[in-house]
């Protein structure tokens, strides 16, 4: 943590992410206005003492929805990192397998599936499951897991064919033990950068998918929901779009800078 704080990018990332987590926790117990409270007499209202960031087209408080939405986006980012990381590592393990047939088949499958857009995956998942947080996490995890496997494969191949892995296998270690003990640590810088990028991209994906109607369900607070409900009248009431757009931008930049700072710290050996 100290190594990250010494860097300007890492300091910015830690501050923004700390505020994000703090707001998500606070929103569990308090928001300026109840989420379901609407004021038909003050729709698209300008910022005021009662509504610090104004109101949307239903008269709902924008700040309250952004605070509550931070929980949803935080859950999406964390679950996407976990699921895409698990899928990516599984695929990498298969791609560097000692079985030539298994490795080549996995490489071919990854190359074939990696070209499928995240939006199309989300649309396919929406048919049986409907629009939900799970659809966003599933679509992002599949897309980013495939991308992670493709990017990490060259480094993993070098590590898997190294002398210390050969020695471990000759000593009776299993293939998966050698993979987790020797290969994964060697590709950790690549994993770190790609997973933080995946977390940031999942925030953007949530906004885009929710706007298309295949993201979070109706009534579920999220930054994408705030954007999609306010973008319709952006020319008339631009401030209602500025706030969720600014929050999404700050979070995505912070996650990308966190990956860069973590990678630099690991390369220097200070983490």
Phi, psi and omega in degrees: 000319180296323179296324178288321183293333181290340180265140180300318180294319179293323179296315178300315182297317181294321180295312182295315181293324176297316177296320179301311181295319181297315180296320179298320179290315180299322183294344176294332185245337185206137168223154183306323178225149173302141184298325183273358180281129177231152180232099183296342180273351182226056176278146182052038182288150176286160178306138180209180179296321180286327181228088187305330179246013180086191179232164179263196185291345177260358183086010178280148182288123183295317181299319180297318180290325177292320178297313179294325179293336178299328177295312182299313182291327177293317178297317179299315181297315182294313180295323178296317178298314182295310185289316179292325176295317179295315179294317180299316179294321177299314180293321177298317178300320178288326183288337178252017180297153177289341176281112183298319181296315180295316181296313182292324178295317179297318178299317180295319180294316179297316179297327181284323185273339187292340181278351181284124181294152178300323180298319180293320177299317179297319179297319179294323180286333182291330183301308180275334189251344183078167181290126181194171175298322180300324178294318179297312180297317180296314180296314180294320182296318180294311183296313184284329176295318176297317180295319178298316180298318181294320182285322184279346185301313182302314179295321180294322178297318179297316181291322183292336180258012182283166183294322183289332174287319177300320179294319179296319178292321178294332179278003176102003179290147178284162181298319181289327177294316179296324180294311182287329184275327187241323184279311183304314178301330181285336179256010182300319177302318178295317180298317183299310181297314183293323181288323177291323175296320178298320178298315179294319180293329178295328176294317176295320180297321179299317180296315181292316182291323178294322177297325180279352178091010179240020179261230180291155181290165180298135179087353178273122182290134176199162178295324177295323178296317179297321178293314185293329180279340183256343185288343183297327181241042183298328181288334182265317182233074186293334184297327181293340176269329182299316186296305178296325177296320179294318180297315179298317180297314180299317182292316182294316178298319180298317180293321178293318179292328177297318178298318179296317181293319178296318180297316179296320180294321180290323178294327178277348181077018183262005180245000000 
